[in-house]
Amino acid sequence: MAGAQRGLLLAGAAGTGCLVAFGVTQMRVGPEGNKISWPTERARRDTFDGLSKKWDETVRWDEMISGIGRLRRRLVQHATGDVLEVAVGSGRNFAYYSSNKVTSLTAVDFSKGMLEVADSKRQEVAPIPLKLKVASTHKLEFEDDSFDTVVDTFGICSFEKPVQALQELKRVCKPDGQVLLLEHGASGWELVQGFLNSSVHRHVSKYGCYPNRDIVKLVKEAGFHIVVNERKHFGTTYFLVLSPTPLVEE
């Protein structure tokens, strides 16, 4: 989920500008630590359920001024064939799927509350057939090689075991398919890393996600091959196109 995108955004807007604050909010802060009691996956699911009804209202302005909406559109327009979107949340990508390219859309999330909001947006996907399912990305109930495209936007931050979840995306994606990611995570700006090191627990508790993960490292650990790797907002926003199989030049 994109919850931790907010954080310092509103506070920073009064000072050095919205984009700076947006970048600071997403910085990597180092290890998640083992002395703090982190929220369980069930607790974070309850957080998302509680946020669901006002989620679009909560993030709409932030995404507009930071350009996230444009990045969503650009990413999702790569989707073709039978598509799976995981951690779909409130369905903020639905309006960007092209019926000229996409045959079907299956969307899953572990939050029933978020899926209820997504269900109210079916008209944004039409005429593309849409299936919604409550499910954990850590264990997807689909056969191997089921989808031409797998999409995830701001979901890796909310996965209890991100590498395992990414391996599931790889498993259900066809060998000649693609996985499309738009994520927030680590950056090389050490100053702001230190700042968020003291606030990451608050972000996890409030928004249910870790905004400090090294996304490129995680996708490589999961066995993906990177086709496109673009970074925005001081390197904290990741725009990735992945292949489940080795690239020709490799």
N, C-alpha and C positions, 0 to 999 in steps of 0.2 A: 504494500500500500504506500501511498504517497504522503502519509501523515506527517512525517518528519520534515517535509519540505517547508512547513510553516515556520515553527520555531522562532528564529530571529528575524524573519522576513518583515513582519510588521514593525518591530522595534527598529530595525536597521533602516527602514524607509525614511525615518525621520532624521537619520544621520547621513551615512555615506551612500545611500541609494539602495533600491530594492534588489538589484541584481547582486550587489556585493553581499547583502544580507542573505539572499537565497543561496549563494555559494557557500557562505560561512555555515549556514544551517546544515548543509549536507556533508561537511568535511569529515574525513576519516579521523578518528580520535585515538587510534591505537587499540590494543586488546580490549575485549569486552569485559574482561576481568573475571575472577572466580571468587571474590570475597563478597560480592553483592548478590542478593537474591533477585534473580531476573524473573520477570513474569513468565508463566508457563504458556504453552500454546493455547490451552483452554482459556486462560485469562486474557490472552491477546485476542482470541476469537470473540470473547465477551466484549472486549473494548470495541472491536469493529462493529459488532451488532449494535452497541450503544451509539456509535457515531453514524450509523448508516443513513438514518432519515435526513440528517442535515449535512451529509458528507459533501454533496455537490456544492451546496451553498458555502461550506467551509473552505473548499479549495479553489473555487471558480476564479476568484480575483487573483490569487497567487499564481495560478497557472497561466492566466492571461498576461500578466505583466512580466512573467519570466519566460514566456515563449513556449511553455510546455505543451500547450494545446497544439501549436504548429508542429512540434516534434511528434506528438501522438499521431497527427494526421499523416505526416510524412512516413512514419514507421509503418502504420497500418496499411497504407496504400501499397506496400510491398506484398501484402498477403494475397495468396492465390489458392484455388482448389478448396479442399476440405480443411477447415481451419479450427484449431483448438485454441481458446484463450483461457489461460489459467490465472488465478487471483484476479478475476474479472472485476471484483468490487462492485461499484454502482453502475458499471457499463459505460464509463466515460469514453471508451473508444468506439462505441457502436456506430455512431454517425459517420465514421471514417472508412468503413468497409465498403468496397466497391462491388456491386452486384454483377458487374461485367467480369470480375476476376474471381470472386469467391462463390463456390458452389454451396457450401453449408458452413454454419458457425456453431460450434459447441463451446459453451462457456461454463467454467466451474469456479467455485470459491468455497472456502470453509466457513464463511459467514452467511447464515441464512438471511440475516437482516439485509446485507448488501445485495444478495441475489433477488430479494423482493423488490428492491429499488431498480435493479437491472431489468427485472421482468416488466416493469412499467414503461420501459423504453423500447419495446419490441418494434414499434413503428419506425424507429430510427434505423433498424437493420433491414426491414422489409424492402424487397421481396426475398431476401436471403433467409432460408430456413434456419431457425434458431432453437437450440436445445440448451436448457439451463440445468445445472446439477450441483447439489451440495457435495463437495468432495475435497479431500486433502491432496495437495500436489505431491506430497511425499509418496503416495501410493495411488496412482491413477488407474481406474478400472476400465482401461482400454487395451486392445491388443497391440502388440508390437507393430510399428510401421503403419499406424492408422491415419496419420494426418500429413497433408502436404505442407502446412504451415502451422507453427506453434507460436503464439504471441504471449508475452508477459510484460506488463508495464508497472513498474514500482511494486513488484511482488517479492523479489529476492530478499528484500529487507525484512519481510514478514515470515519467511520460511524458518521453521525451527532448525531444520537441517538443510541448508541451502544446496550443498553439493548433491545430496540424495535427491532433492527435488529437481535439480537441473538434469540429473541422470534420467529421471522419469520423463522429462521433456524430450530428451535425446532418444529414449526408448520408443516413445509413441510417434516420433517424427519419422517419415519415410527417409530412406538413405539418400535420396536425391532431393529431399525437402529442405526447409529452412526454419530456423528459430529466430524470432525477432524480439529484441529486448530493448526497453527503455527503462533505465534504472538510476537510482542515486546511490552514491557510495564514496569510496576512498578518493583522496586527492593528495598531492605532494606538498600542499601548503601547511607546513608544520605549525605555524602560529595558531591558525584556527583549529587545527587538530587538537592542540592542547586545550583550547577553549572548550570544544565539544566533549573532550574527555571527561570533563566534570559535569556534563549535562546529558550524556547519552542515556543514562538510566531513566531520567525524567522523560525523555522522548519515547523510550520503549514503553514506559508505564502509561503515558498519555495517549500515544498514537499506535502502539502495538508493533512498532518496527524499529530495526536497527539501521540508522542512516550512515554507518561507518564501515561497511564491508567492501573489501577489494573485489569488485565484480569481475574484472578480467581474470584475476587469479582463480576465482571460483569456477568460471566457465571453462577454464583450461583444466582444472582438476576434474571436472565432470566429463572431460574428453571431447569437448567441442573444438572446432577449428574456426577461427575468426575470419570472416569475409570483409566486414566493415566494422571499424572501430573509431567512432567519433566521440569527442568529449566536449562538453559545454559547462558553463558556470564554474570556472576555475577547475575544470576537470572532474567535477563531482556528479555531473549528469552523463550517463553512458548511453550512447546510441549504437547498438550492436546488431549486426546480422551474422548469424552463426550457421555453420554447416555441420551436420552430424558425422560426416565422412571427410577424409583428408582432401585438401584442395590439390589441383593438378600441379601447381608450382611447388607444393611441398614435396 
